[in-house]
Amino acid sequence: MTGTSLGASMTTETVLRKSWDLFTKHWQFVALVSLIAFAVNAVLAVLMGGSVAGGLAGMMASSGADAGFNSLFTTAGLASLGFGAIVTLLVAPLLAGAEAQAGRAIVDGKIGSPVQPFQAALSKYGTYLLLGIVLAIALGIGFALLLIPGVILAVLLGLAPTIVAFEGVGVGEALQRAWALGLKHFWTILLVGAIVAAVSFALSLVLAWVPLASGYVATVVITFGAIVLAVIYTESK
């Protein structure tokens, strides 16, 4: 693979090779960070599943309830649904930030406790929360417009959490910097992202019959993706 030029000497192949070298060198740290993230996601999935079940049960019960209890059951059902969704929305930016912080720690060679990336993300929680909302809206609209605009926006804005991890800047500056780097290295980021996504998809097919293993491996791939983004960021400066 010759790759697309990233900088004066960087190529897609070099980005992936450096990322893989860092991944294998610090695989224990990656495994533990991914395990924590996977465990949190598993709890969220259970909570969300329980909220959905509780919400549907409440709303179904309201249809057969007396008039005096109808409103109560409906409200309880909606509240159950809303609680799970709110908790998920509040925790997701923390996990995304932790992945970005883990990528920075690995690239910088400052490996500590696997809990450290989550603590670092928590210290910047407000920024990651607002950034997550902006990205969710932008990418949601983009992917709703026949997929391609969403892919383009993902490439142009995907470095924003990594920039927050490295520079500690606010949402506006992180998006501006990500946009500039995304434009400069668009094809490299797109190609690398496509390769990582293809590997993730292939692994999910292979491990589909073992849900827990599939979910954990998917989380490891996300952590690897964070390393890739950190490598791209540091090498593009």
PyRosetta script that sets phi, psi and omega in degrees:
from pyrosetta import init, pose_from_sequence

init()
pose = pose_from_sequence("MTGTSLGASMTTETVLRKSWDLFTKHWQFVALVSLIAFAVNAVLAVLMGGSVAGGLAGMMASSGADAGFNSLFTTAGLASLGFGAIVTLLVAPLLAGAEAQAGRAIVDGKIGSPVQPFQAALSKYGTYLLLGIVLAIALGIGFALLLIPGVILAVLLGLAPTIVAFEGVGVGEALQRAWALGLKHFWTILLVGAIVAAVSFALSLVLAWVPLASGYVATVVITFGAIVLAVIYTESK")
pose.set_psi(1, 122.5)
pose.set_omega(1, 178.4)
pose.set_phi(2, -81.5)
pose.set_psi(2, -34.4)
pose.set_omega(2, 175.8)
pose.set_phi(3, 81.7)
pose.set_psi(3, 168.9)
pose.set_omega(3, 176.0)
pose.set_phi(4, -98.0)
pose.set_psi(4, 141.0)
pose.set_omega(4, -176.4)
pose.set_phi(5, -64.3)
pose.set_psi(5, 131.3)
pose.set_omega(5, 176.1)
pose.set_phi(6, -97.8)
pose.set_psi(6, -40.7)
pose.set_omega(6, 178.9)
pose.set_phi(7, -149.7)
pose.set_psi(7, -147.9)
pose.set_omega(7, -178.7)
pose.set_phi(8, -63.8)
pose.set_psi(8, -35.3)
pose.set_omega(8, -177.0)
pose.set_phi(9, -131.0)
pose.set_psi(9, -5.1)
pose.set_omega(9, -175.3)
pose.set_phi(10, -84.0)
pose.set_psi(10, 143.4)
pose.set_omega(10, 174.5)
pose.set_phi(11, -132.1)
pose.set_psi(11, 168.6)
pose.set_omega(11, 176.0)
pose.set_phi(12, -57.0)
pose.set_psi(12, -42.8)
pose.set_omega(12, 179.0)
pose.set_phi(13, -59.7)
pose.set_psi(13, -41.7)
pose.set_omega(13, -179.2)
pose.set_phi(14, -67.4)
pose.set_psi(14, -40.1)
pose.set_omega(14, 177.7)
pose.set_phi(15, -59.3)
pose.set_psi(15, -48.3)
pose.set_omega(15, -178.8)
pose.set_phi(16, -66.5)
pose.set_psi(16, -38.6)
pose.set_omega(16, -180.0)
pose.set_phi(17, -66.2)
pose.set_psi(17, -45.6)
pose.set_omega(17, 179.2)
pose.set_phi(18, -63.7)
pose.set_psi(18, -40.9)
pose.set_omega(18, 179.2)
pose.set_phi(19, -63.1)
pose.set_psi(19, -43.6)
pose.set_omega(19, 179.9)
pose.set_phi(20, -65.5)
pose.set_psi(20, -39.7)
pose.set_omega(20, 178.1)
pose.set_phi(21, -60.9)
pose.set_psi(21, -44.0)
pose.set_omega(21, 178.6)
pose.set_phi(22, -66.7)
pose.set_psi(22, -38.9)
pose.set_omega(22, 179.1)
pose.set_phi(23, -61.6)
pose.set_psi(23, -47.7)
pose.set_omega(23, -178.6)
pose.set_phi(24, -71.3)
pose.set_psi(24, -31.5)
pose.set_omega(24, 179.3)
pose.set_phi(25, -68.3)
pose.set_psi(25, -37.7)
pose.set_omega(25, -176.3)
pose.set_phi(26, -115.4)
pose.set_psi(26, 36.9)
pose.set_omega(26, -173.3)
pose.set_phi(27, -63.0)
pose.set_psi(27, -31.7)
pose.set_omega(27, 180.0)
pose.set_phi(28, -66.4)
pose.set_psi(28, -42.8)
pose.set_omega(28, 177.5)
pose.set_phi(29, -63.1)
pose.set_psi(29, -44.6)
pose.set_omega(29, 178.4)
pose.set_phi(30, -59.8)
pose.set_psi(30, -44.1)
pose.set_omega(30, -178.1)
pose.set_phi(31, -62.5)
pose.set_psi(31, -41.1)
pose.set_omega(31, -177.7)
pose.set_phi(32, -73.7)
pose.set_psi(32, -42.0)
pose.set_omega(32, 177.0)
pose.set_phi(33, -61.4)
pose.set_psi(33, -43.7)
pose.set_omega(33, 179.3)
pose.set_phi(34, -64.3)
pose.set_psi(34, -36.9)
pose.set_omega(34, 179.6)
pose.set_phi(35, -64.3)
pose.set_psi(35, -41.9)
pose.set_omega(35, 178.2)
pose.set_phi(36, -64.0)
pose.set_psi(36, -46.9)
pose.set_omega(36, 179.7)
pose.set_phi(37, -61.9)
pose.set_psi(37, -41.4)
pose.set_omega(37, 179.6)
pose.set_phi(38, -64.2)
pose.set_psi(38, -41.5)
pose.set_omega(38, 179.5)
pose.set_phi(39, -62.9)
pose.set_psi(39, -42.3)
pose.set_omega(39, 178.5)
pose.set_phi(40, -63.6)
pose.set_psi(40, -44.2)
pose.set_omega(40, 178.5)
pose.set_phi(41, -62.5)
pose.set_psi(41, -36.5)
pose.set_omega(41, 178.5)
pose.set_phi(42, -64.9)
pose.set_psi(42, -42.1)
pose.set_omega(42, 177.3)
pose.set_phi(43, -62.9)
pose.set_psi(43, -42.8)
pose.set_omega(43, 178.8)
pose.set_phi(44, -62.6)
pose.set_psi(44, -39.5)
pose.set_omega(44, 179.6)
pose.set_phi(45, -63.9)
pose.set_psi(45, -42.0)
pose.set_omega(45, 178.1)
pose.set_phi(46, -64.8)
pose.set_psi(46, -43.9)
pose.set_omega(46, 180.0)
pose.set_phi(47, -63.2)
pose.set_psi(47, -43.6)
pose.set_omega(47, -179.7)
pose.set_phi(48, -66.7)
pose.set_psi(48, -40.1)
pose.set_omega(48, 178.3)
pose.set_phi(49, -63.7)
pose.set_psi(49, -41.0)
pose.set_omega(49, 177.2)
pose.set_phi(50, -66.2)
pose.set_psi(50, -36.8)
pose.set_omega(50, 179.3)
pose.set_phi(51, -66.8)
pose.set_psi(51, -40.8)
pose.set_omega(51, 178.4)
pose.set_phi(52, -63.9)
pose.set_psi(52, -45.8)
pose.set_omega(52, -179.8)
pose.set_phi(53, -62.1)
pose.set_psi(53, -44.6)
pose.set_omega(53, 179.8)
pose.set_phi(54, -65.6)
pose.set_psi(54, -38.4)
pose.set_omega(54, 179.7)
pose.set_phi(55, -65.3)
pose.set_psi(55, -45.9)
pose.set_omega(55, 179.4)
pose.set_phi(56, -65.4)
pose.set_psi(56, -39.7)
pose.set_omega(56, 179.5)
pose.set_phi(57, -63.8)
pose.set_psi(57, -41.3)
pose.set_omega(57, 179.8)
pose.set_phi(58, -64.6)
pose.set_psi(58, -42.6)
pose.set_omega(58, -178.6)
pose.set_phi(59, -72.7)
pose.set_psi(59, -32.6)
pose.set_omega(59, 176.9)
pose.set_phi(60, -69.9)
pose.set_psi(60, -38.4)
pose.set_omega(60, 179.4)
pose.set_phi(61, -65.0)
pose.set_psi(61, -32.5)
pose.set_omega(61, -178.2)
pose.set_phi(62, -66.4)
pose.set_psi(62, -27.0)
pose.set_omega(62, -177.6)
pose.set_phi(63, -70.2)
pose.set_psi(63, -24.7)
pose.set_omega(63, -179.7)
pose.set_phi(64, -109.4)
pose.set_psi(64, 7.0)
pose.set_omega(64, -176.9)
pose.set_phi(65, -85.7)
pose.set_psi(65, 162.1)
pose.set_omega(65, 172.7)
pose.set_phi(66, -65.8)
pose.set_psi(66, 160.4)
pose.set_omega(66, -176.3)
pose.set_phi(67, -56.3)
pose.set_psi(67, -35.3)
pose.set_omega(67, -177.0)
pose.set_phi(68, -68.0)
pose.set_psi(68, -27.4)
pose.set_omega(68, -178.2)
pose.set_phi(69, -102.0)
pose.set_psi(69, -10.2)
pose.set_omega(69, -176.1)
pose.set_phi(70, -56.6)
pose.set_psi(70, -50.6)
pose.set_omega(70, -178.1)
pose.set_phi(71, -64.2)
pose.set_psi(71, -38.3)
pose.set_omega(71, -179.2)
pose.set_phi(72, -63.8)
pose.set_psi(72, -47.4)
pose.set_omega(72, -179.9)
pose.set_phi(73, -63.3)
pose.set_psi(73, -43.3)
pose.set_omega(73, -179.6)
pose.set_phi(74, -62.3)
pose.set_psi(74, -45.0)
pose.set_omega(74, 179.7)
pose.set_phi(75, -62.5)
pose.set_psi(75, -43.0)
pose.set_omega(75, 179.3)
pose.set_phi(76, -63.7)
pose.set_psi(76, -40.5)
pose.set_omega(76, 178.7)
pose.set_phi(77, -63.7)
pose.set_psi(77, -46.1)
pose.set_omega(77, 178.8)
pose.set_phi(78, -65.2)
pose.set_psi(78, -38.4)
pose.set_omega(78, 178.7)
pose.set_phi(79, -63.8)
pose.set_psi(79, -39.2)
pose.set_omega(79, 178.5)
pose.set_phi(80, -63.6)
pose.set_psi(80, -44.7)
pose.set_omega(80, 176.9)
pose.set_phi(81, -62.2)
pose.set_psi(81, -45.0)
pose.set_omega(81, -177.1)
pose.set_phi(82, -65.6)
pose.set_psi(82, -37.2)
pose.set_omega(82, -178.7)
pose.set_phi(83, -61.9)
pose.set_psi(83, -48.3)
pose.set_omega(83, 179.6)
pose.set_phi(84, -62.0)
pose.set_psi(84, -40.8)
pose.set_omega(84, -179.4)
pose.set_phi(85, -66.8)
pose.set_psi(85, -41.6)
pose.set_omega(85, -178.7)
pose.set_phi(86, -65.1)
pose.set_psi(86, -45.0)
pose.set_omega(86, 179.5)
pose.set_phi(87, -60.8)
pose.set_psi(87, -42.8)
pose.set_omega(87, 179.3)
pose.set_phi(88, -62.2)
pose.set_psi(88, -44.2)
pose.set_omega(88, -179.7)
pose.set_phi(89, -65.5)
pose.set_psi(89, -31.1)
pose.set_omega(89, -179.3)
pose.set_phi(90, -79.0)
pose.set_psi(90, -31.9)
pose.set_omega(90, -176.6)
pose.set_phi(91, -86.4)
pose.set_psi(91, -32.0)
pose.set_omega(91, -176.7)
pose.set_phi(92, -55.0)
pose.set_psi(92, -44.6)
pose.set_omega(92, 178.3)
pose.set_phi(93, -63.0)
pose.set_psi(93, -33.2)
pose.set_omega(93, 177.6)
pose.set_phi(94, -64.4)
pose.set_psi(94, -42.1)
pose.set_omega(94, 178.9)
pose.set_phi(95, -66.4)
pose.set_psi(95, -41.7)
pose.set_omega(95, 178.1)
pose.set_phi(96, -62.7)
pose.set_psi(96, -41.6)
pose.set_omega(96, 178.2)
pose.set_phi(97, -65.2)
pose.set_psi(97, -39.1)
pose.set_omega(97, 179.2)
pose.set_phi(98, -63.7)
pose.set_psi(98, -39.9)
pose.set_omega(98, 177.3)
pose.set_phi(99, -61.9)
pose.set_psi(99, -43.4)
pose.set_omega(99, 178.7)
pose.set_phi(100, -63.5)
pose.set_psi(100, -41.6)
pose.set_omega(100, 178.3)
pose.set_phi(101, -65.5)
pose.set_psi(101, -36.7)
pose.set_omega(101, 176.8)
pose.set_phi(102, -64.8)
pose.set_psi(102, -41.5)
pose.set_omega(102, 176.9)
pose.set_phi(103, -59.2)
pose.set_psi(103, -42.3)
pose.set_omega(103, 178.4)
pose.set_phi(104, -64.3)
pose.set_psi(104, -46.1)
pose.set_omega(104, -178.7)
pose.set_phi(105, -59.2)
pose.set_psi(105, -40.6)
pose.set_omega(105, -179.0)
pose.set_phi(106, -69.0)
pose.set_psi(106, -44.4)
pose.set_omega(106, -179.7)
pose.set_phi(107, -67.9)
pose.set_psi(107, -37.6)
pose.set_omega(107, 178.8)
pose.set_phi(108, -76.0)
pose.set_psi(108, -14.2)
pose.set_omega(108, -177.7)
pose.set_phi(109, 74.4)
pose.set_psi(109, 21.5)
pose.set_omega(109, -179.2)
pose.set_phi(110, -108.1)
pose.set_psi(110, 71.2)
pose.set_omega(110, -176.2)
pose.set_phi(111, -86.5)
pose.set_psi(111, 125.9)
pose.set_omega(111, 177.1)
pose.set_phi(112, -126.5)
pose.set_psi(112, -139.4)
pose.set_omega(112, 177.6)
pose.set_phi(113, -68.5)
pose.set_psi(113, 145.1)
pose.set_omega(113, 176.6)
pose.set_phi(114, -64.1)
pose.set_psi(114, -14.7)
pose.set_omega(114, 177.8)
pose.set_phi(115, -80.4)
pose.set_psi(115, -21.5)
pose.set_omega(115, -174.0)
pose.set_phi(116, -56.8)
pose.set_psi(116, -42.9)
pose.set_omega(116, 178.4)
pose.set_phi(117, -60.2)
pose.set_psi(117, -33.6)
pose.set_omega(117, 179.0)
pose.set_phi(118, -71.8)
pose.set_psi(118, -36.7)
pose.set_omega(118, 176.4)
pose.set_phi(119, -66.8)
pose.set_psi(119, -40.9)
pose.set_omega(119, 178.5)
pose.set_phi(120, -64.3)
pose.set_psi(120, -40.7)
pose.set_omega(120, 178.7)
pose.set_phi(121, -67.3)
pose.set_psi(121, -36.1)
pose.set_omega(121, 179.1)
pose.set_phi(122, -64.4)
pose.set_psi(122, -35.0)
pose.set_omega(122, 179.2)
pose.set_phi(123, -68.4)
pose.set_psi(123, -20.8)
pose.set_omega(123, 177.8)
pose.set_phi(124, -114.9)
pose.set_psi(124, 27.8)
pose.set_omega(124, -171.8)
pose.set_phi(125, -59.0)
pose.set_psi(125, -42.3)
pose.set_omega(125, -179.1)
pose.set_phi(126, -58.1)
pose.set_psi(126, -42.9)
pose.set_omega(126, 179.0)
pose.set_phi(127, -65.6)
pose.set_psi(127, -46.1)
pose.set_omega(127, -179.8)
pose.set_phi(128, -66.4)
pose.set_psi(128, -34.4)
pose.set_omega(128, 178.7)
pose.set_phi(129, -64.4)
pose.set_psi(129, -50.6)
pose.set_omega(129, -179.7)
pose.set_phi(130, -64.6)
pose.set_psi(130, -40.4)
pose.set_omega(130, 178.6)
pose.set_phi(131, -63.2)
pose.set_psi(131, -40.8)
pose.set_omega(131, 178.6)
pose.set_phi(132, -62.1)
pose.set_psi(132, -39.8)
pose.set_omega(132, 178.5)
pose.set_phi(133, -64.3)
pose.set_psi(133, -46.3)
pose.set_omega(133, -179.7)
pose.set_phi(134, -61.9)
pose.set_psi(134, -46.3)
pose.set_omega(134, -179.0)
pose.set_phi(135, -65.7)
pose.set_psi(135, -39.7)
pose.set_omega(135, 179.7)
pose.set_phi(136, -62.1)
pose.set_psi(136, -42.2)
pose.set_omega(136, 179.8)
pose.set_phi(137, -67.4)
pose.set_psi(137, -48.9)
pose.set_omega(137, -177.4)
pose.set_phi(138, -63.0)
pose.set_psi(138, -48.4)
pose.set_omega(138, -178.6)
pose.set_phi(139, -71.3)
pose.set_psi(139, -33.7)
pose.set_omega(139, 177.5)
pose.set_phi(140, -61.9)
pose.set_psi(140, -44.4)
pose.set_omega(140, 177.3)
pose.set_phi(141, -65.6)
pose.set_psi(141, -41.6)
pose.set_omega(141, -178.4)
pose.set_phi(142, -63.1)
pose.set_psi(142, -45.5)
pose.set_omega(142, -178.9)
pose.set_phi(143, -72.5)
pose.set_psi(143, -24.2)
pose.set_omega(143, 176.3)
pose.set_phi(144, -71.1)
pose.set_psi(144, -22.3)
pose.set_omega(144, -179.5)
pose.set_phi(145, -92.7)
pose.set_psi(145, 62.7)
pose.set_omega(145, 173.7)
pose.set_phi(146, 63.3)
pose.set_psi(146, 32.6)
pose.set_omega(146, 168.5)
pose.set_phi(147, 73.3)
pose.set_psi(147, -50.8)
pose.set_omega(147, -172.0)
pose.set_phi(148, -58.6)
pose.set_psi(148, -45.8)
pose.set_omega(148, 177.2)
pose.set_phi(149, -58.7)
pose.set_psi(149, -34.2)
pose.set_omega(149, 178.2)
pose.set_phi(150, -65.9)
pose.set_psi(150, -41.0)
pose.set_omega(150, 178.2)
pose.set_phi(151, -63.7)
pose.set_psi(151, -43.2)
pose.set_omega(151, 179.9)
pose.set_phi(152, -61.7)
pose.set_psi(152, -46.0)
pose.set_omega(152, 179.4)
pose.set_phi(153, -65.0)
pose.set_psi(153, -36.6)
pose.set_omega(153, 178.4)
pose.set_phi(154, -62.0)
pose.set_psi(154, -39.6)
pose.set_omega(154, 178.1)
pose.set_phi(155, -68.2)
pose.set_psi(155, -43.1)
pose.set_omega(155, -175.3)
pose.set_phi(156, -74.0)
pose.set_psi(156, -26.7)
pose.set_omega(156, -175.0)
pose.set_phi(157, -114.9)
pose.set_psi(157, -4.9)
pose.set_omega(157, -172.9)
pose.set_phi(158, -62.7)
pose.set_psi(158, -23.0)
pose.set_omega(158, -179.1)
pose.set_phi(159, -82.4)
pose.set_psi(159, -5.9)
pose.set_omega(159, -174.6)
pose.set_phi(160, -57.0)
pose.set_psi(160, -49.2)
pose.set_omega(160, 178.3)
pose.set_phi(161, -61.1)
pose.set_psi(161, -35.6)
pose.set_omega(161, 178.1)
pose.set_phi(162, -65.7)
pose.set_psi(162, -40.2)
pose.set_omega(162, 178.6)
pose.set_phi(163, -64.3)
pose.set_psi(163, -39.9)
pose.set_omega(163, 175.8)
pose.set_phi(164, -60.7)
pose.set_psi(164, -42.1)
pose.set_omega(164, -179.3)
pose.set_phi(165, -62.8)
pose.set_psi(165, -42.1)
pose.set_omega(165, -176.5)
pose.set_phi(166, -81.8)
pose.set_psi(166, -40.0)
pose.set_omega(166, -170.3)
pose.set_phi(167, -106.7)
pose.set_psi(167, -18.1)
pose.set_omega(167, 179.8)
pose.set_phi(168, 66.5)
pose.set_psi(168, 26.2)
pose.set_omega(168, -177.7)
pose.set_phi(169, -84.7)
pose.set_psi(169, 171.9)
pose.set_omega(169, 178.1)
pose.set_phi(170, -79.4)
pose.set_psi(170, -179.8)
pose.set_omega(170, -175.4)
pose.set_phi(171, -63.0)
pose.set_psi(171, -47.6)
pose.set_omega(171, -177.0)
pose.set_phi(172, -59.6)
pose.set_psi(172, -47.8)
pose.set_omega(172, -178.4)
pose.set_phi(173, -68.5)
pose.set_psi(173, -37.6)
pose.set_omega(173, 178.9)
pose.set_phi(174, -61.8)
pose.set_psi(174, -42.8)
pose.set_omega(174, 178.9)
pose.set_phi(175, -66.6)
pose.set_psi(175, -40.0)
pose.set_omega(175, 178.5)
pose.set_phi(176, -63.0)
pose.set_psi(176, -46.5)
pose.set_omega(176, -179.6)
pose.set_phi(177, -65.0)
pose.set_psi(177, -41.8)
pose.set_omega(177, 179.8)
pose.set_phi(178, -62.9)
pose.set_psi(178, -41.9)
pose.set_omega(178, 179.8)
pose.set_phi(179, -61.3)
pose.set_psi(179, -45.1)
pose.set_omega(179, -179.0)
pose.set_phi(180, -63.9)
pose.set_psi(180, -44.9)
pose.set_omega(180, 179.3)
pose.set_phi(181, -69.6)
pose.set_psi(181, -35.5)
pose.set_omega(181, 177.8)
pose.set_phi(182, -63.2)
pose.set_psi(182, -40.9)
pose.set_omega(182, 177.2)
pose.set_phi(183, -66.2)
pose.set_psi(183, -41.2)
pose.set_omega(183, -176.1)
pose.set_phi(184, -68.2)
pose.set_psi(184, -36.6)
pose.set_omega(184, -173.9)
pose.set_phi(185, -122.6)
pose.set_psi(185, 35.9)
pose.set_omega(185, -171.8)
pose.set_phi(186, -55.2)
pose.set_psi(186, -52.4)
pose.set_omega(186, -172.7)
pose.set_phi(187, -69.4)
pose.set_psi(187, -33.6)
pose.set_omega(187, 177.5)
pose.set_phi(188, -66.2)
pose.set_psi(188, -47.8)
pose.set_omega(188, -180.0)
pose.set_phi(189, -62.3)
pose.set_psi(189, -41.1)
pose.set_omega(189, 179.7)
pose.set_phi(190, -63.1)
pose.set_psi(190, -46.7)
pose.set_omega(190, -177.7)
pose.set_phi(191, -66.2)
pose.set_psi(191, -44.8)
pose.set_omega(191, 179.0)
pose.set_phi(192, -62.7)
pose.set_psi(192, -43.3)
pose.set_omega(192, 178.6)
pose.set_phi(193, -62.0)
pose.set_psi(193, -39.1)
pose.set_omega(193, 179.5)
pose.set_phi(194, -65.9)
pose.set_psi(194, -39.1)
pose.set_omega(194, 179.6)
pose.set_phi(195, -66.2)
pose.set_psi(195, -46.0)
pose.set_omega(195, 179.5)
pose.set_phi(196, -63.2)
pose.set_psi(196, -41.6)
pose.set_omega(196, 179.1)
pose.set_phi(197, -63.8)
pose.set_psi(197, -40.1)
pose.set_omega(197, 180.0)
pose.set_phi(198, -65.0)
pose.set_psi(198, -41.3)
pose.set_omega(198, 177.7)
pose.set_phi(199, -64.2)
pose.set_psi(199, -42.9)
pose.set_omega(199, 178.9)
pose.set_phi(200, -60.7)
pose.set_psi(200, -42.7)
pose.set_omega(200, -179.9)
pose.set_phi(201, -65.1)
pose.set_psi(201, -42.2)
pose.set_omega(201, -179.9)
pose.set_phi(202, -63.3)
pose.set_psi(202, -42.7)
pose.set_omega(202, 179.0)
pose.set_phi(203, -64.7)
pose.set_psi(203, -38.0)
pose.set_omega(203, 179.7)
pose.set_phi(204, -64.9)
pose.set_psi(204, -34.5)
pose.set_omega(204, 177.1)
pose.set_phi(205, -68.8)
pose.set_psi(205, -42.5)
pose.set_omega(205, -178.2)
pose.set_phi(206, -65.3)
pose.set_psi(206, -38.9)
pose.set_omega(206, -174.4)
pose.set_phi(207, -101.6)
pose.set_psi(207, 14.3)
pose.set_omega(207, -175.8)
pose.set_phi(208, -59.5)
pose.set_psi(208, -29.0)
pose.set_omega(208, -177.6)
pose.set_phi(209, -80.0)
pose.set_psi(209, -6.3)
pose.set_omega(209, 175.9)
pose.set_phi(210, -124.1)
pose.set_psi(210, 87.0)
pose.set_omega(210, -172.9)
pose.set_phi(211, -53.1)
pose.set_psi(211, -45.2)
pose.set_omega(211, -178.3)
pose.set_phi(212, -64.6)
pose.set_psi(212, -44.3)
pose.set_omega(212, 178.7)
pose.set_phi(213, -63.9)
pose.set_psi(213, -41.9)
pose.set_omega(213, 179.7)
pose.set_phi(214, -61.2)
pose.set_psi(214, -44.8)
pose.set_omega(214, -179.7)
pose.set_phi(215, -65.5)
pose.set_psi(215, -40.1)
pose.set_omega(215, -179.9)
pose.set_phi(216, -68.0)
pose.set_psi(216, -44.0)
pose.set_omega(216, 179.1)
pose.set_phi(217, -61.8)
pose.set_psi(217, -38.1)
pose.set_omega(217, 177.4)
pose.set_phi(218, -61.4)
pose.set_psi(218, -37.8)
pose.set_omega(218, 178.0)
pose.set_phi(219, -68.2)
pose.set_psi(219, -38.7)
pose.set_omega(219, 176.3)
pose.set_phi(220, -61.6)
pose.set_psi(220, -40.8)
pose.set_omega(220, 178.7)
pose.set_phi(221, -63.5)
pose.set_psi(221, -38.3)
pose.set_omega(221, 177.3)
pose.set_phi(222, -61.9)
pose.set_psi(222, -41.9)
pose.set_omega(222, 177.9)
pose.set_phi(223, -64.6)
pose.set_psi(223, -39.7)
pose.set_omega(223, 175.6)
pose.set_phi(224, -61.3)
pose.set_psi(224, -40.7)
pose.set_omega(224, 176.8)
pose.set_phi(225, -59.7)
pose.set_psi(225, -36.9)
pose.set_omega(225, 177.5)
pose.set_phi(226, -65.3)
pose.set_psi(226, -36.3)
pose.set_omega(226, 175.7)
pose.set_phi(227, -65.0)
pose.set_psi(227, -43.2)
pose.set_omega(227, 178.6)
pose.set_phi(228, -58.4)
pose.set_psi(228, -47.0)
pose.set_omega(228, -179.6)
pose.set_phi(229, -63.9)
pose.set_psi(229, -37.4)
pose.set_omega(229, 178.2)
pose.set_phi(230, -66.8)
pose.set_psi(230, -38.0)
pose.set_omega(230, 176.9)
pose.set_phi(231, -65.0)
pose.set_psi(231, -46.0)
pose.set_omega(231, 178.7)
pose.set_phi(232, -59.1)
pose.set_psi(232, -44.1)
pose.set_omega(232, -178.9)
pose.set_phi(233, -61.7)
pose.set_psi(233, -50.6)
pose.set_omega(233, -175.9)
pose.set_phi(234, -67.5)
pose.set_psi(234, -35.6)
pose.set_omega(234, -178.2)
pose.set_phi(235, -80.2)
pose.set_psi(235, -14.9)
pose.set_omega(235, -178.7)
pose.set_phi(236, -93.6)
pose.set_psi(236, -4.1)
pose.set_omega(236, -179.3)
pose.set_phi(237, -77.7)
pose.dump_pdb("model.pdb")
